[in-house]
Amino acid sequence: MDFRKRFIVEPGSKFKLADFNPADKGQHENHQAAAAEIARHADVLARLQYKLYAEGKRSLLIVLQGLDASGKDGVIRHVMTGTNPQGVNVTCFKQPTHEELAHDFLWRAHHHTPGCGEIMIFNRSHYEDVLVVRVHNIVPRSVWSLRYERIREFEKLLVQAGTQVIKFYLHIKPEEQLNRFKERLDDPHRNWKIRESDYIERKYWPAYIEAMEEAIRETTTKHAPWFIIPSNHKWFRDLVISSILVNKLEEMQLQIPKPAVDLKAIRLRYHSAKIEQDHNAILEVKRT
Amino acid sequence: MDFRKRFIVEPGSKFKLADFNPADKGQHENHQAAAAEIARHADVLARLQYKLYAEGKRSLLIVLQGLDASGKDGVIRHVMTGTNPQGVNVTCFKQPTHEELAHDFLWRAHHHTPGCGEIMIFNRSHYEDVLVVRVHNIVPRSVWSLRYERIREFEKLLVQAGTQVIKFYLHIKPEEQLNRFKERLDDPHRNWKIRESDYIERKYWPAYIEAMEEAIRETTTKHAPWFIIPSNHKWFRDLVISSILVNKLEEMQLQIPKPAVDLKAIRLRYHSAKIEQDHNAILEVKRT
């Protein structure tokens, strides 16, 4: 099915996160029922990524936003692992550096946008500058409230240069976040990640939701839409995102370029019997 | 088996590429016989990469060199595809830009070295500045001949900062290169890559071999060794490289960090029955 229609936030709509159910799992009973489909999407994605790379004219920027433990890392690991690391990159937006803070808020994002033929994943993104920055009053409203228009314009610049922009908000319930924190406590491979500040940050949950809702309403556009991904079920999250990415890349009608040379001529010139001599000549030189 | 001993170039040895057989396939008959081992290495690599990332103190730089069609892209696709794109990056060294040319020859390489917890693959590398540059007389001998020492020092700098450096030369016969060019001609998914210049470049084969041999002799060190990878058989190449990488990462005895918090205290404070109230409070605010 086409998940795009179901989970897109239409520009101009009266969008509320509460209208989307984080525990949605579509027509599927459980992971087993969706696993084959997710695997098929991964194969198709790997093929389409090769075409994007071969074509070398356009690119794809994937923005992942979501609260802590909503599954941003998981999407990267599960949905993108089958792709070729040569054409897929990830930028994690952490605390900005001094140099980054010395520039406008889009400077660091701009530096990391994908080149022709590439896929770039933003794990968090320039949207942090209207989220955490707003929730914690790092800059005043008079500053962050101007940023929505700047973001829309920035993304338009990218789109006009051939970069497709697609934005996913990973939607979980606060109880699910707490469950996942608990799982980390019980898992010796992951309990090094636990910081008490993650728990403390939970009290800002409603403020984050409010900031996210406004950001999404203000920046969902025809050329760079937001999708709300139900993410309580990790497998459903992966199914929806991989499906939307496949649809997006298929829609681009990527074309492997025509050969730049006359294949027949090359065949005659370099792959005829005469070529044996060429070889032998090379090897002769090597032996001396 | 430990392929490291077999394919390493020892510092100070009278190394010749001719001493290594590009068609070597070890104890294995064919791909089928090695496939399970390669798959096992891929799993282990994915686990070790997670540990490297979790530890966050050291990093790994993999240098891939080899003539056209020797399989650099193939190694990246086959050996590294199972890893998490978040921790593995690839830098392709193409024609240097004006800005890069305006700096010393190690400037662009330095910019792309891996950060703590990361794996970086150099697809071609700073070694091009003693290879193509020498073969085509782009700079005089008086310039490139000083570079070996600079490279050794540069790699020592990285190693002392916690970056493991490992260098692979993909060794093929000239006939095998021609076979692979022919396969590209016959494959509509790949024939867009063919350029006549690749054929013309073949006449420099002996010059490249000579330059490579000297580069390897001059820069194989205890801390940043070169390995000669027999690459006529793609599967054997993948087997050897994945095996050497697994050995290398295992030797590092990577440790997932201990939790930074008191797990018991966190459990009591946030995961006891009382937490239900906390939840409800959050949800209550959301509903208003």
Contacts between the chains, C-beta under 8 A, distances in Angstrom:
chain1	res1	chain2	res2	distance
A	18	B	286	7.7
A	50	B	189	7.7
A	54	B	189	7.7
A	54	B	192	6.1
A	73	B	86	6.6
A	76	B	84	6.7
A	76	B	85	6.0
A	76	B	86	5.1
A	77	B	84	5.0
A	77	B	86	7.3
A	80	B	85	5.2
A	81	B	81	7.2
A	81	B	82	6.5
A	81	B	83	7.5
A	81	B	84	6.6
A	81	B	85	6.9
A	82	B	81	6.4
A	83	B	81	7.5
A	83	B	85	7.0
A	84	B	76	6.7
A	84	B	77	5.1
A	84	B	81	6.6
A	85	B	76	6.0
A	85	B	80	5.2
A	85	B	81	6.9
A	85	B	83	7.0
A	85	B	85	5.7
A	85	B	88	5.0
A	85	B	89	7.1
A	85	B	90	5.4
A	85	B	121	7.3
A	86	B	73	6.6
A	86	B	76	5.2
A	86	B	77	7.3
A	86	B	90	4.6
A	86	B	92	7.2
A	86	B	123	6.9
A	88	B	85	5.0
A	89	B	85	7.1
A	89	B	89	6.4
A	90	B	85	5.4
A	90	B	86	4.6
A	92	B	86	7.2
A	121	B	85	7.3
A	123	B	86	6.9
A	174	B	279	6.2
A	174	B	282	5.2
A	174	B	283	6.9
A	175	B	279	5.9
A	178	B	270	7.3
A	178	B	271	7.5
A	178	B	275	6.8
A	178	B	279	7.1
A	181	B	270	7.2
A	181	B	271	7.8
A	182	B	271	5.4
A	185	B	263	5.7
A	185	B	266	6.5
A	185	B	267	6.0
A	185	B	271	7.2
A	188	B	256	7.4
A	189	B	50	7.7
A	189	B	54	7.8
A	189	B	256	6.1
A	191	B	259	4.7
A	191	B	263	6.2
A	192	B	54	6.1
A	192	B	256	5.7
A	192	B	257	4.1
A	192	B	258	6.6
A	192	B	259	5.6
A	192	B	260	7.0
A	194	B	259	5.9
A	194	B	260	7.2
A	194	B	261	5.4
A	194	B	263	7.4
A	194	B	266	6.4
A	195	B	260	6.5
A	195	B	261	6.6
A	196	B	261	5.6
A	196	B	266	6.7
A	199	B	266	7.3
A	199	B	269	7.5
A	199	B	270	5.0
A	202	B	278	7.5
A	202	B	282	6.9
A	203	B	282	7.6
A	205	B	282	5.1
A	205	B	285	8.0
A	205	B	286	7.5
A	206	B	282	6.7
A	206	B	285	4.4
A	206	B	286	5.2
A	209	B	286	6.5
A	256	B	188	7.5
A	256	B	189	6.1
A	256	B	192	5.7
A	257	B	192	4.1
A	258	B	192	6.6
A	259	B	191	4.7
A	259	B	192	5.5
A	259	B	194	5.9
A	260	B	192	7.0
A	260	B	194	7.2
A	260	B	195	6.5
A	261	B	194	5.4
A	261	B	195	6.7
A	261	B	196	5.6
A	263	B	185	5.7
A	263	B	191	6.2
A	263	B	194	7.4
A	266	B	185	6.5
A	266	B	194	6.4
A	266	B	196	6.7
A	266	B	199	7.3
A	267	B	185	6.0
A	269	B	199	7.5
A	270	B	178	7.4
A	270	B	181	7.2
A	270	B	199	5.0
A	271	B	178	7.4
A	271	B	181	7.8
A	271	B	182	5.4
A	271	B	185	7.2
A	275	B	178	6.8
A	278	B	202	7.6
A	279	B	174	6.1
A	279	B	175	5.8
A	279	B	178	7.0
A	282	B	174	5.2
A	282	B	202	6.9
A	282	B	203	7.5
A	282	B	205	5.1
A	282	B	206	6.7
A	283	B	174	6.8
A	285	B	205	8.0
A	285	B	206	4.4
A	286	B	18	7.7
A	286	B	205	7.5
A	286	B	206	5.2
A	286	B	209	6.5
